[in-house]
Amino acid sequence: MSAAGCVDVVNFGCRLNIAEGEAVRVAATRADAGDTIVFNSCAVTEEALRQVRQAVRRALRERPGAHVVVTGCAAELEGQRFADMGARVVANDAKNLAASYRAASAPQPGVKADTLHQPLALDQTKNGYTPALSGADHARAFLGVQTGCSHSCTFCATVLARGTARSSSVEAVVDAARTALERGQREIVLTGVDLASYGDDIGTSLAALVAALLELPVERLRLSSLDPHRLDDALFALITEERRVMPHVHLSLQAGDDMVLTRMKRRHRRADAVRLVERLKTARPDIAIGADLIAGFPTEDDEMFANSLALIDEADIVFGHIFPYSPRAGTPAARMPQVPRAVARERAAILREANARRRHAWMDAQKGLRASMLVERDGLTGHGETFAALALVAPAAPGSIVPVRLSARDGERMIAERIAA
């Protein structure tokens, strides 16, 4: 339990929330609100919402003297529910403002959640999105460059929680990246709700942003989830030709069946995903592929599911982010004929098992290879260029990048022995 006057920030969900969590911590600290715990929440699935509710109830019970605040996507979608619990609710677009945390006490049950939401900050309404940079306590710097989404996928409540797509200026992102480099972080991870759409609203592109960042002395640049439909030639060239851009691409695929993709209102088809991976692998053979996959989307039958299962091998997916579909209120998919939840969970488990087999075979094939490892704060674990999880035999300086040779696989990590450069 934190001492009085401390601010605790608990981040749920995506890397963008990790990045934005530092702005939340700074804003709440500046507000001088006393003992405060802020839940920077996620609402991508029903399970994510359940975890936030559970954490808020526990905090209210175990820290009765603290100000309990809920922000993030769950606060947008279920604000009244959290307010009725006794938590303060802060809108996503106001979570970086000190004024959002200056309440003398938590609201009483029955307070309308929308009365607790703050207006958009001036720089957000007129100049897009303020870059979000994670704290110095991470070996890698998570840099949020974009929020919101202007697409209309039928399963997703993100546009309800974060609004339409808004981007930071290239200059502001470069300044934030420079801050990360000056404090010794040697890998920058670009993140956003719909990262590949970066720049649409301000007349630039993700490729242009990556090129600008590579003008800095950044040693490793990694991209988070990308819409395969938006991976244009300029970005493709940077990913496959620039050694400082890590050989790790995570694609927002969601399914491997064309009918399911159509009903999701995705902008690619199965063959597009397979062809893109083939092109990436041809241009840069060591590239590792990750993907989001949803099991049990409404109307998904056994044949449709089999197509998604087969995609794991056909698209060489080694890092799968796999979860069962859960209906989000206010989305078109919630009104479609639903697959029984038990079936969705079973299919998700089958996908995870298949993905684990693929990942383990991929890891086993790396035995004896050299890699460059970014060492995490514990001095013993970290990641290679492909995002393979590594564990050192002997500790190294936290935050350093060390050359290693990979030996045996130990579960989900490869054992790494440090070697001469």
RONU-827183 format. One record per residue: x, y, z of N, C-alpha, C, O, CB in turn. Coordinates in steps of 0.02 Angstrom, whole numbers, plus 50000, padded with zeros to 5 digits. Each point is the difference from the previous one (the first is absolute). Glycine has a CB too. Example, Ala and Ser with C-alpha at 12.3 -4.5 7.8 and 13.67 -1.06 7.14 Angstrom:
2
506604971650390499555005950000500455006050000500524999950033498534994250029/500775011249902500425005950003499615005550037500255005550008500344991349884/
***
This chain:
421
500424994050000499585006050000500445006250000500495000350037498594993550025/500755011149898500405006049995499905004550060499494999950033500444999449843/500595004850137499955004950054499565005749978499885001149941501264995850101/498605006850009499575005749985500375005049956500605001250009498804997350100/500255004349844500305004949956500294997049936500195003749955500065003050145/499774986649896500274996849941499474999349946499404999850014501424994050058/499425005849866499564998749943500214993449970500574999149979499265013349998/499704982950020500114993749967499594999949936499425001949999500794992250111/500115003749835499654999349937500044992749979500544997149996499745014849969/499144985250023499964993049979499764999949928499435001949986500334994050133/500685001949835499834999849930499734993249979500304994850017500585013849961/498574991449987499724993949971500065000349925500005005449970499214993450126/500854995349872499924999749927500625001749960500544997450013498315005450008/501065001549929500475000749945500625004250018500035003150053499014995949871/501445000950030500615003950009499865007550001500365003850032500284987149912/498845011250021499835007150002499815002150070500185005450022499434994049859/500044996350156499845001650069500625000450043500045004250045498864990249940/501605001350001500635000450037500325006849988500245003250046499924984249946/499855014749945500295006549983499615005750034500305004450029500104990949861/498945004550105499595005350029500004999950076499865005150032499434994549866/500884994750131500014999550073500485004750033499885002350056499814986149931/500865013249980500485004750029499715007050002500105003650049500854989449908/498685009049990499675006650001499475000250055499905005350031500324996049846/499454993150135499514999750054500345000950067499765003850042499534988549889/501275004350079500365000650063500245007150012499935002750056500444985449933/499905015149960500245006950006499435004750016500055004250044500884993349876/498515001750044499425004550011499724999250070499865004950033499884994549845/500184994450145499724998850066500475002450055499775002450052499614987849903/501275009250033500495002550050499985007650004500025002850054500714987249924/499225013249964499965007349999499375002650034499995005550026500674994549868/498824996050105499365002150029500045000150076499575003050033499834992249869/501125001550127500084999950073499364997750033499755003150048501095006249944/498894985149983499354997650023500054995350059499494997350022500115003949863/501004997850142500074995450056500074992949977500224998749944499115009150126/500494987549974500064992949985499514998249944499395000250011500974997350108/499895000849823499584999049941500224993849962500594998749992499225013650000/499714983949986500134994349955499595001049938499395000750003500874991450094/500085007849846499665001149936500034993649960500544997249989499775015150011/499114985349979499964994249956499925002449929499485002649981500014990350111/501045006149868500015001949929499754993949962500404995549985500575013050029/498394991349972499664993849985499984998149926500155004049956499184998250144/500464991649889499924997249933499304997049995499724997850051501534999849939/498485002349950499334997149990499974995949936499464999349971500055010350091/501054987749916500014996549936499584993750002499724997949948501415006850030/498814992150080499594994050008499605000550065500145004350042500694988849892/498685002650073499624999750062500454998050058499915002350057499064994849879/501534998750051500474998050053500415006050023500145000750060499914987749892/500155015950001500375006050019499585004450045500255002750050500394996849843/498735001450091499555004050042499914996850069500005003550050499405000449847/500544989550104499914996650064500615001150046499925001150060499364990349883/501315008350028500615001050039500035007050029500225001050057500374990649871/499205013450033500005006950025499505000750057500155002950053500195001449834/499054993250103499505000450053500254996850064499925002750055499174997149859/501214994450080500254996350058500545004050036500005000450061499744988849882/500715013950018500545003850030499735006350035500255001850054500544993949858/498715007550059499725006050030499644998250066500095003450050499775001949836/499764989450113499654997950061500514998450056499895001850058499164993649873/501495001350051500514998350050500325006350028500115000450061500114988749880/499945015750016500315006250024499535003850046500225002650051500464998049843/498694999850088499525003550042499934996650068499895003350051499505000549846/500674989750103499944996250063500645000450042499965000950061499234991449882/501385007150025500634999450036500345006750013500445000450043499684988449907/499705016350013500305006750009499445005250008499925004349957501104992449975/498615002950122499415004350009500175007450004499575004249988499894986550071/501165011049957500185007150005500285002849935500145006049996500094992150123/499854997849830500305002249938499485002649951499424998050003501504993850013/499295012749939499585002149944500084994649946500564999049975499565013650053/499364984249954500024994849947499715003049936499435002249998500454988450088/500535009449863499835003249936500024994749945500454995849998500015015450041/499054989049917499994995649941500025004349937499585004449992499784986650072/501125007649893500035003349935500124994749947499994994150016500455016750035/499664991149887500114995249948499354997749968499475002950011501554993450048/499024998449901499434998049958499424997350041499425001249982501384996249928/499334998950144499454997650042499625005750031499394999650009501254989950014/499715015949995499675005850029499535003349950499485002750018501514999150056/499194997949862499575002949948499374995849989499465002749991501565002149955/499064988650056499444995649984499564998450060499414998649992501294996749918/499605004850150499624998250060500105005150055500044998350059500064989649911/499955018550012500145005250048499505000250057500205000750058500315005749852/498854993150075499505000450053500074994350050499905000950060499335004849860/500954988550055500084994350044500565001250051499924998450059499664994049850/500985010450068500555001450045499835005750048500194999850059500624996249853/498835009050063499785005550044499554997450055500055002150057500055005949847/499454987350078499554997250050500384995950053499764999350056499345000549857/501474997650068500424996450049500305004750051500164998150056500094993349857/499845015050066500325004950043500675002449974500365003550036499074991250057/500745003649845500625002249969499895006549962499445001449978500964986750014/500135015849999499975005849957500134997749929500444995749989499945012150104/499264994949858500064998049931500305005849960499755005650003499274986550007/501525006549953500345005049960500024997749928500194994349986500515009550113/499115000549855499974998249929500694998649972500505002850023498475004149965/501064988949961500634998449967500375006349978500605000650010498914988649951/500135015550009500325006049973500195005150054500285005349984499084992849912/500485000450167500185004650054500474996950051500145003050051498765002649933/501344988350002500394996650052500705002750008500354998350047498994991749929/500885014349977500655003150007499975007050030500495003749999499894989649905/499045008650124499895006750028499984999750076499634996050028499755007449869/501025000750136500015000050073499315001650029499824997450052501385006149944/498425000849969499345001850025499544994050008499525000350038500625010849908/500004983650018499574994150004500054996450066499574996050017500555002849861/500415002650160500134996350062499965004450062500234997950053500494994449881/499015013750060500005004750056499384999650043499875004550040500825002849891/498924987450064499414999350042500214999250073500494996650014498864998249891/500295008350140500164999450071499844993150027500314997750047499475014449967/499734984649955499834993250021499684996349943499815003049949500035000950169/500114989649889499684996049948499275001649996499695001850051501154989049967/498865008749923499285001449993499584995050038500224994350012500015010949877/499184996750129499544995550033499624995949948499905002449944500005005550154/499884986149920499604996149953499405004049975499695003850037500674985750021/499505009549877499445003649970500195006249962499605002749963499724992950128/501325006749917500235005849962500054998149927500274994749983500365009850117/499114999649856500024998549929500725000249974500355005050008498494999749979/501374989749983500704999549979500195005549951500565002550002499374985250016/499605014149937500195004949949500125006950030500315004249967499044989349949/500415007950144500155006450032500715000350025500265005350017498544995750015/501524993249972500694999750024500505000349943500605000950012499024992550086/500155005949841500445000349942500235007149988499605004750005499834985349944/501195010850035500285006649986500005001349925500014995249961500725004150143/499265007049875500035001549928500684998349971500504999550037498655009549979/500874990249919500644998849967500495005750014499825005850002499594987749909/501235004450098500525005150006500065003849934499864997249947500764995750139/499595013449917500045004149940500444996949947499835000149941499985010050130/500774987249951500454997349949499724993649969500234998049947500735007150115/498564991749971499714994049971499455001749951499914996549950500374997350154/499345011449908499455001749955500255003449937499704999249947499555001950151/501295002649905500235003849942500634997249968500115001149941499385008850111/500914986749986500644997649973500074992450006500564997550005499945013550024/498944985449970500044992850000500114997150069499625001450046500824999249840/500074995450121500114995950059500695001650029500495000249964498764990749991/500785010150110500645001250033500384993550007499714995250026499815014750036/501104989549916500364993750006500024997650073500055004150046500654998949854/499264990550109500014997050067500634995850005500104995349961498635004650048/501705001750039500644996550009500004996550068499895003150051500715005349875/499534985150073500024996250062500585002450044500425003949977499064986249965/500535007550120500505002450048500694997149989500104995649959498985005750120/501395001349960500694997749996500114993250032500544997249996499815014750004/499134985450032500074993550033499954994249951500104994350021499415010850081/500364996349835499994994749950500655000149960500275005349985498474995550006/501524993249994500604999749958499855002649931500415003349968500014986950097/498975008349910499785002649936499545006050013499655000350050500444988249897/499935016250007499565005850005499394998949955500064999349940500925008450085/498434992050006499384999649961499775007149984499915004150044499774984950011/500245012349881499855006849976499354999949962499974997749943501265005150051/498244999850037499355000549968499985005949953500115005750021499354988950078/500395004249838500025005349950499325001449969499925004649960501254992250016/498334999250042499355000549968499484996850045500154995250036500385004549848/498865002950115499464996950037499375000049958499975003349948500535000550161/499004992449912499374999849964500034996049935500544997949979499205013050071/499694988149920499964996249938499425002649958499465001350026501044988450030/499615011049879499485002649955499684994449958499635001449953500985009550044/499554982950020499684994449966499384997850039499855002850053501274993549900/498544998750022499374998050032499954992450003499494997149980499965013449978/501074986250067499974992850009499424998350046499895003350051501364995649932/498374996149998499364998750034500074997550071499525000350038500024997449851/501054999750129500104997150066500305004850051500024998550059500114990649885/500105016750033500455004150041499645006150028499635003549965501324992749965/499175005050135499715005850033500515005750009499875004850035499354987550024/501365007149908500535004950009499775007149980500155004850035500694986249945/498805009549965499795006649978499515003150051499975006150007500184990549872/499474999250157499575002550053500405002550059499815004850033499304987249930/501465004750050500405001750059500525005449986500175003850045499654984649994/500435011949900500555004649985499865004849943500425004349986500334987050055/498695008249926499855004649946500364998349936500314994749994499495013950091/500164996049867500314999049936500765001050004500255002750050498695000949893/501414994350005500735000150001500285007150004499785004549965500214984849969/500515011550110500355006450008500744998650009500184995450038498795010050013/501454998349916500724998850000500385005750033499795005749999500074987649898/500715004950131500485005150024500405002649940500064996649949500024997850164/500175011649893500435002749946500664996250000500224997450052499245014049958/500864988349932500654996849995500495003350047500404996650033499385000449847/500205009650124500485003650043499914998250073500494999150036499515010349882/499374990050104499884998250070500224993050015500264998750054498785009149948/500864987649951500224993150011500764999750003500284996550042498704999249900/501355007850013500745000050000500275002850066500494997450027499515004049847/499685003950151500215002850065499924994950056500444999450042499235012049918/499774985050040499894994950052500514994449993500254997550051498535005349951/501374995149937500504994849989500695002350024500384996150028498964999749874/500815010550086500645002750023500054999750076500534998650028499515009049872/499404993750135499994999550073500174992850021500394999050046498765010349961/500554985949960500134993050017500744998249990500304996650042498525000549926/501465005249977500704998549986500465003450050500504997150022499225001749858/500125007450139500425003650048500014996850069500485000850037499275009649899/499714986150082500004996650064500264992849995499954996250049499105011249986/501214990749908500364993749993499604994249973500254994449999500405009550093/498744997249885499614994549972500204999049927499995004749960499044997850119/501154991349905500314998649936499534996849949500184999049942500894999850119/498344999649961499484997649953499375004050010499785001150057500724987349944/499215013849944499375003650001499474995949965500114997449945500485013850057/498844988050030499444996349972499445004949984499715003150045500604986450021/499545011349869499465004449980499334996450008499934994249980500835011849939/498774997550111499354996850012499445005049988500105006049999500434986350084/498875004949908499405004049989499414995349994500084994049994500575015149949/498754993750058499404995849992499984997249929499854994149991499535012850094/500774997149866500024997949929500635003049970499985004749961498744994650029/501854997850031500655003049985500105001249926500285005249980500174989250120/499345001049858500125000749928499645005949969500195002349946499964985550049/499345014850039499655005949975500335006550022499765005449985499184988050016/501625006050034500345006150024500095004949942500224998149945500384995250144/499235013049924500125005349953499445001549952500025005149966501134991950043/498344998749988499455001349954499675006850012499805003449953500004984350040/500175014250070499655006250018500445006149997499755005650004499524987750068/501385005849919500465005750001500445000249937500495003849998499514995850127/499834996549826500355000549936500684996849998500445002449964498955007750019/500724984550055500634996549996499864992550005499434997949988501205011950064/499874986249965499904992750001500454996850051500475003150025499224997149854/500164993650138500424996350047500714999149971500485000550037498514993550009/501065004849890500674999349969500405006450009500604999750015498934992149902/500165013950073500355006450008500225000950072500545002650013498795002449893/500254993050142500185000550070500594995550016500475002150034498355000649995/501164991149948500564995350012500645002849971500524999750032498684990649967/500775012449941500595002849968500285005850041500615000750007498964995949881/499995007650139500225005650042500334997550064500515002850022498575004449931/500644987750077500294997350062500684996849987500445000150044498414998050000/501254999149897500644996949985500555005249988500584998249993498804992249958/500435016050046500515005349998500325000950069500545002950005498835002849903/500304991850144500285000250067500464994050011499974995249961499005010950082/501464994150008500444994350013499644994350037500264997350049500705010649955/498444990449973499634994450030500304993549975500124999149940498815007950067/501184988350039500324993749982499494994849978500144995949956500785006750123/498504997449953499484995149983499335003549999499815003450047500864987250004/498975008549894499335002849993499524994249984500114996349952500345015150008/499034988050081499524994549991499315003049990499825005050030500884987250041/498905004649886499325002349986499514995250033500104993949998500265011449893/499114997450138499484995750028499514998249945500165000649941499975004750174/499274992549903499534996949953499855004449940499875005950006499644988050090/500505002949845499885003549937499424996949963499934993949998501285009149995/498375001249977499474997849955500344997849935500325004149968498805003750085/500814985849926500354997849939499785003949938500395000549952499704988350099/499315013849950499755003849943500385006649990500015002849945498874992150074/501455007550036500335006549997500764999649997500345005150007498704999450056/501234989649927500724999349997500235001449929500044995549958499964995950137/500145015149892500155002249932500734998649981500384997550041498735011349970/501074992849926500674998449975500555003550040500524997150013498995001349873/500375007950133500515003750036500134996950069500574999350020499095011249920/499804987650095500084996950065500304993049992500434998050040498605008650005/500754989749905500284993449986500755000449991500374995850026498555000749921/501315008450015500725000749987500385001450065500544997350010499215006949874/499985000050159500345001550063500034993950044500524998750032499095013149961/499854984450011499994994050042500494994849975500334996750040498485005649988/501254996949907500404994649973500735001949985500424995649993498544999949959/501185010950042500675002249979500395003550055500625000049998498945000949888/500105002250162500345003950052500144995450060499544997750033499895013149928/501224988150052500194995350053499785002450069499914995950045501065000749885/498955009950080499815002450066499254999350013499785000550058501165007549937/498674990749953499304998150010499994992550012500224996149957499355013449968/500194988450132500054993150021499604995349954499465001849976500715002150142/500104990149869499674995249956499434996350036500034994050012501055004549926/498415005350078499434997550038499395004049980499965006050013500784990450085/498785000449870499405003449976499394996650031499914994049993500665009449898/499035000650144499384997450029499425002849959499905006149995500614993150122/499104996249854499475001949954499324999150032499874995150034500855001749870/498855008050085499314999650025499594996049950499645002949958500475008350103/499944982249942499664995649952499294998450021499545000449959501564994850011/498805002950093499354998750032499694993449979499684996850042500165015449962/500224985649935499714993749978500344997749936500345003849966498554999350087/501004990549931500294997349939499484997549951500164996049956500835000950110/498405005349941499464998149956499705006249968499855004850035499924984950034/500125010149866499775006049965499305002150020499875006050004500854990749902/498834998650106499335001950021500015003450068499665005050011499874985549922/500875006850113500065003150066500315007049993499775004750032500354983950022/500405012049905500315006549990499515005049971500005005950019501114988549964/498475003449971499485004449971499525002250054499835006050004500274988249885/499675001250152499525001750053500325004350054499655003650036499744985849940/501265010150031500365004450046500105007049971500155004750037500444985250010/499325010849888500155006149962500745001650002500205005850005498664998650021/501554990349970500725001049993500145002049927499594998849956500664992850137/500335011349896500175002749935500484995749960500245002049948499575009250100/500344982849977500424995349964499644993349996499504998950034501555007050004/499204989749921499754993249995500574995150016500585001950004498555001749910/500684990250094500484994950022500624999849954500575000050024498484993450024/500835006549887500554999749952500475006050006500604999449989498674994049934/500445012450094500425006050009500494999050057500595001849995498485005449962/500694989950099500434998950058500564995149983500585001250016498455001150061/500794992249891500514995049983500515002949951500604998950008498554991950009/500615012949934500455002949950500475005250033500595000349983498544997849927/500605005950136500425005050034500554996650040500585002249998498445005550008/500824987050030500514996550039500524996949954500605000350014498564997350076/500634999649854500484997249952500485005449975500604998749995498554992749970/500585014550020500435005549977500495002250054500595001149987498495002749937/500674996750138500435002050055500564995050011500585001850008498465004050046/500784987849944500494994750013500514999649943500594998550011498554995150054/500645007649874500465000049944500505005750005500604999149987498524995649942/500645011150090500435005950004500444999950062500565002649998498585003849940/500624990750116500394999850063499864993350034499544999650042500425013249971/500414982049971499834993250022499954999050076499654995550023500905000849874/499815007850142499994999050072499415003350035499944999650061501294999749934/498335003849967499455003750031499534995250036499844994749974500255014249937/499674993250148499534996050039499315003249995499935006150002500994990350078/498574999449913499325002449989499584998850062499984994550028500135003249849/499555007650144499504999550052499325001949970499975003049947500884999750143/498614995449945499345001749973499484999750055500054996150047500284999449842/499165008850103499404999650042499514995349965499895000449940500285011450107/499534983749993499494995549973499424999450050500114999250060500774994449876/498525006850038499394999350041499684993349985499884998349941499955014350060/500024983550050499664993649992499265000850018499825003450047501254990449980/498515002949934499295000050016499635006349982499525001850034500764990550055/499955011349859499635005849977499294997949980499914994449976501165011349985/498434998550049499314998249981499954997049930500305002549953499305006650121/500034985549921499874996149939500584995449981499934996349952499345013050009/501294990850074500574995849982499814992650008499824997850055500995011349980/499244987149911499864992850004500664996250001500545003050000498364998549940/501064991950059500614995950006500485001249941500615000350010498734991150053/500395009349877500435001149942500345006950003500595000549984498654992149948/500405012550089500295006650008500564999950052500535002949990498375002449977/500974991350088500514999450052500614996349974500575001950015498544998350073/500784994549874500564996249973500455004449956500614999149999498694990550004/500405015149961500405004649959500445004450043500575001449982498534998449931/500645002550143500415004150046500554995750031500565002450008498455005050016/500834986549994500504995550028500574998849951500585000250018498534994450052/500715004149867500514998849949500445006149987500574999349979498674992349970/500485014450063500385006149987500625000450043500505003149980498445002649988/501054991450091500585000250045500624997249965500545002950005498714996150095/500664995449865500574997249963500125003649933500575001349982499194987750072/499705012749911500095003149934500305006950004500375002049955498664991550005/500845010150094500295006750009500574999950050500255005350020498644999849953/501334989050047500584999250044499945004450062500475003650018500234993749882/498735002350134499875004250059500334996750060499804994650021499115009749931/501584999150077500344997250060499815003850063500074997350055500874999249872/498825009550066499775003950058499255001649991499825005149972501344999950046/498424990550006499295001049993499705003450060500124997950057499844992249870/499655015150061499595003150053499294997649986499645002749958501115007750056/499054984350022499404996249984499515000550058500184999050058500474993249869/498725009450058499505000350052499324998349972499875001149941500815007650120/498884988749980499324998549977499605006449991500085004750038499964984250020/499535011149893499565005849989499555001050060499734995250029500315002849847/499885008250143499495001850050499645006249974500325004749977500364990450119/498665005049908499625005549972500115006550037500005000250061499154991749902/500945013549999500085006650029499355003849987499785000549942501494999550042/498445002750067499365003749993500095005849951500505003550002499174993350116/499845004049839500015005549952500354998549935500035004349956499945003050139/500294986649897500334998049938499544995649958499594996450028501535004450028/498954999549877499574995949957500064992550013499514996449996500585012549919/500534988850101500104992850010499604997450059499824994150002501325007049949/498725003150097499624997950059499294998249982499664996550038501055010750033/499054995149870499324998649979499964994249950499464998149978500285013950041/500854985249964500014994349954499884993550039500064999950061500755006349863/499014988450040499934993550034500654997950034500524999649968498614997049947/500845002150149500604998850040500204992650000499584995550000500115014350070/500964989149931500284993350013499994998950075500185004650037500564995849859/499054993850129500004998850072500685001650031500524998449971498614992850014/500875011950073500635002250031500474994150013500615000749992498785008850059/500334984949969500434994150013500364997949936500584997950003498644998550089/500435004049852500314998249935500555005149983500544998049978498384996749983/500945011750049500515005249986500624998950042500565000649976498535007549994/500814990350094500584998850044500394993849979500615000050001498765005450093/500264989449886500344993949978500415001349937500564997749994498524995450056/500635010649903500365001649938500615004350014500534999149969498405000149967/501015005650110500585004150018500554995650029500595001149984498665008750038/500584985450019500504995550029500354996049946500604998950003498735000450103/500294998349844500304996349945500485004449960500554997849982498424995050011/500835013449994500455004749965500635001250039500555000149972498465005349976/500934995550118500595001350042500474994049999500615000849998498705006850075/500414986449931500424994049999500384999449933500594998549999498604995750079/500465007149867500324999749935500545005349994500544998849972498404996749978/500925010450075500495005449997500604998450043500575001549981498515006749999/500824988850079500554998150043500454994949966500625000550004498685001850097/500414992949865500404995149963500425003449947500594998549992498554992750030/500555013449942500375003649947500565004250030500565000049974498405000449957/500895003050125500515004350032500584995850028500585001949992498525006450037/500744986150002500534995950030500454997049946500614999750009498644997750087/500455000549848500414997449945500465005549973500584998849984498524992949987/500635014450023500395005749977500575001550049500575001349978498415003549965/500884995150121500525001250050500534994649999500595001450002498575004550069/500634987749924500484994549999500475000649941500594998150005498574994650052/500605009949887500415000649940500535005450007500465000549959498584995749974/500915008050119500485005350011500604997950042500475003950011498605004249979/500924985850034500554997650041500675000749963500074997749943499154994350114/501265011149975500665001049971500085006649964500565001849981499514986150009/499395015749999500045006449963500225005650046499924999750061499194996449862/501175009150046500175006150037499395004650001499574999849956501654999250010/498765005250085499465004950005500265006150038500524999750033498594991349963/500525014449998500145006150038499445000850050499425000449981501215005149921/499534994650162499504999850053499965006650037500515002550025499674985249986/499225015149994499895005750044499834997350069499514996450008500095011049895/500804994450146499944997350068499495004050039500045006250003501154989749994/498335000750034499495003350040500285002150068500594998850014498534994549928/500465009950099500245002950062500234994950051500365001850047498875007549932/500584984350013500244995050047500704997649984500294996350040498545000249976/501445005549927500684998349982500084993049972500564998049981499805009750105/499104988449911500064993049979499554998249941500164995349963500125002150154/499185006249873499544998349946499995005749949500235005550013499084987450065/500405005649864499965005149948499734997149936499724994649999501225011650054/499174997549893499744997949934500535000949947500395004850001498454998150034/501164992549917500425000849941499675004549950499475002850012501014986050007/499855012049923499745004449949499304997749976499575004149986501614998549979/498724990850032499374997349975499464999950054499444997649987501204995549933/499505009450138499575000150058499974993250035499584998850043499755010049902/501124986650037500074993850037500195001650072500445004150012499894989649883/499335003050152500155001050071500634996250018500064994049986498715007650041/501705001850005500654997150016500155000450074499745004550035500674998649851/500004992350139500225000050070500754998950002500254995049974498635000650066/501485009149991500734999650004500234994950052499674999050051500395012949914/500504984850020500314995550048500305004050058499954998050058500304993749850/500065014050076500295004550051499735007049988499895001949943501174991050066/498845011050045499685006649992500425004949960500614999549997498824998550110/500225006849863500325005549964499675006550023499494999950034500784992749865/500025013050081499745006450022499305001249974499884999349940501295005250063/498364997250040499325001549978499995005549947500355005050006499214991550106/500055002549836499955004949947500544999549947499975003649950499515003650132/501014988449928500534999449951499784995449943499524996250006501345005650084/499504998649854499904995549944500634995849994500545002749988498675005449951/500714985450068500594995650001499944994649947499464997649985500685004750137/500444995849847499994994549952499974993350038500354999150050500315007849866/498934988650060499924993650034499974994449948499885001149941499515004450155/500724988449929499874994049960499444996150034500014999150061501205000449897/498314998350003499434996550027500134992650007500274996849955498985011949994/500564988550108500084992850010499324996850005499585001049955501535000750103/498754994649994499384996350004499405004550015500085005450028500574984750010/498765007549942499385003350020499784997750069500014994050014499665007049865/500145003750163499754998550066499295002850004499915005850019501264994350034/498334995949930499325002449999499895005249946500074998449940499854999450181/499925008349899499875005449952500605004549990499945005249968498884994450066/501764998549992500615004049991500564995749973500034993950010499625013750084/500804995749870500624996849979500555001950049500065005950019499584994249860/500764995150140500595001450042500525003449956500154997849945499614992250132/500525015549949500485004049961500665000650038500015001750059499045004849888/501484992250018500675000850029500355005949967500035000549939500044987150085/500185016950018500335005949974500644998249964500384995850024499125011150068/500624996349850500604998749960500345006649983499715005350012499784984149941/501105010250020500365006049980499655003149940499724996549958501384998850086/498935011349952499675003549945500334998349933499795002549948499905006850131/
***
